[in-house]
Amino acid sequence: QVQLVESGGGLVQAGGSLRLSCAASGITFRINDMGWYRQAPGKQREVVATINSLAFRIYASSVKGRFTISRDNAKNTVYLQMDSLKPEDTAVYYCNIRDATSTRSYWGQGTQVTVSS
């Protein structure tokens, strides 16, 4: 059974940094895309950043230059380094992985990030 466990969320002041981690277990397939999404209260879930198996990265325009996504394939783990945080970055952050063969998608349970002004 595939499980994704996120960690690293919390409360930080504007301008601060946080590093999110998401470790996947029960993996029996090759992972293609790994990514981070977020959902703020009253808003739809949106993509923050993704990284594919070739380490090609895509960022939302709102976080480009401030956030960095990376992955450790040996550990089936994806990271999100968040710098220069803003109050508008406040949301629940979810990690996501996609099976390279079946394209099935798996989600973590989410971790809260709160940025105070």
C-alpha positions in Angstrom: 0.0 0.0 0.0 1.4 3.3 -1.0 1.7 5.9 1.7 3.0 9.5 1.5 4.0 11.2 4.7 4.6 14.9 4.7 6.5 16.8 7.3 8.1 20.2 7.9 5.0 22.5 8.0 4.4 25.0 10.7 4.1 28.7 11.6 6.7 31.2 10.4 6.9 34.9 10.1 6.8 36.6 6.7 10.3 36.5 5.1 11.1 33.3 6.8 11.8 29.8 5.5 10.5 26.3 5.8 11.5 23.0 4.2 8.8 20.4 3.5 9.5 16.7 3.0 7.4 13.9 1.6 8.5 10.4 1.9 6.7 7.7 -0.1 6.6 4.1 1.1 5.1 0.9 -0.4 6.4 1.9 -3.8 6.5 -1.0 -6.3 6.6 1.1 -9.5 8.8 3.7 -11.2 7.8 7.2 -10.1 7.6 9.8 -12.8 6.3 13.2 -11.6 6.6 14.3 -8.0 5.0 17.5 -6.9 3.7 19.9 -4.3 0.2 21.4 -4.4 -1.5 23.7 -1.9 -5.1 24.6 -0.9 -5.9 27.8 1.0 -9.3 28.2 2.8 -12.1 28.8 0.3 -9.8 28.2 -2.7 -9.2 25.4 -5.1 -6.1 23.2 -4.8 -3.4 24.6 -7.0 0.0 23.3 -8.2 3.0 24.8 -6.5 5.9 22.9 -8.2 6.6 19.7 -9.9 9.7 17.7 -10.8 9.8 14.8 -13.2 12.1 11.8 -13.4 14.6 13.8 -15.5 14.7 16.5 -12.8 12.8 19.0 -15.1 11.1 21.5 -12.8 8.0 23.6 -13.2 7.0 26.3 -10.8 3.8 28.4 -10.3 4.5 32.0 -11.2 3.6 33.0 -7.6 6.5 31.0 -6.1 9.2 31.2 -8.8 12.4 32.4 -7.4 11.4 31.7 -3.8 10.6 28.0 -3.7 12.9 25.1 -4.8 11.7 21.6 -5.5 14.0 18.6 -5.4 13.8 14.8 -5.1 15.9 11.9 -3.8 15.0 8.9 -6.0 16.9 6.5 -3.7 14.6 7.5 -0.8 11.4 8.1 -2.8 11.3 11.5 -1.2 10.4 15.0 -2.6 11.3 18.2 -0.9 10.1 21.8 -1.1 12.4 24.5 0.1 10.4 27.7 0.7 12.2 31.0 1.2 11.0 34.5 1.5 7.6 33.3 2.6 4.6 35.6 2.3 1.2 35.5 4.1 -0.4 34.5 0.9 1.6 31.3 1.0 -0.5 30.2 3.9 -2.3 26.9 2.9 -2.3 23.2 3.4 0.5 21.7 1.3 0.0 18.3 -0.3 2.6 16.2 -2.0 1.7 14.0 -5.0 3.5 11.3 -7.0 2.5 9.7 -10.3 3.2 6.1 -11.4 5.2 6.3 -14.6 3.4 3.3 -16.2 -0.2 3.4 -15.0 -0.2 7.3 -14.5 -2.1 6.6 -11.3 -1.7 9.5 -8.8 -1.2 9.3 -5.1 -1.6 12.1 -2.5 -0.3 12.8 1.0 -2.4 13.8 3.9 -1.3 17.4 3.8 0.7 19.7 6.1 -0.3 23.1 7.3 1.9 26.1 6.5 1.0 29.4 8.1 2.9 32.6 7.4 2.2 35.5 9.8 2.6 39.1 8.7 
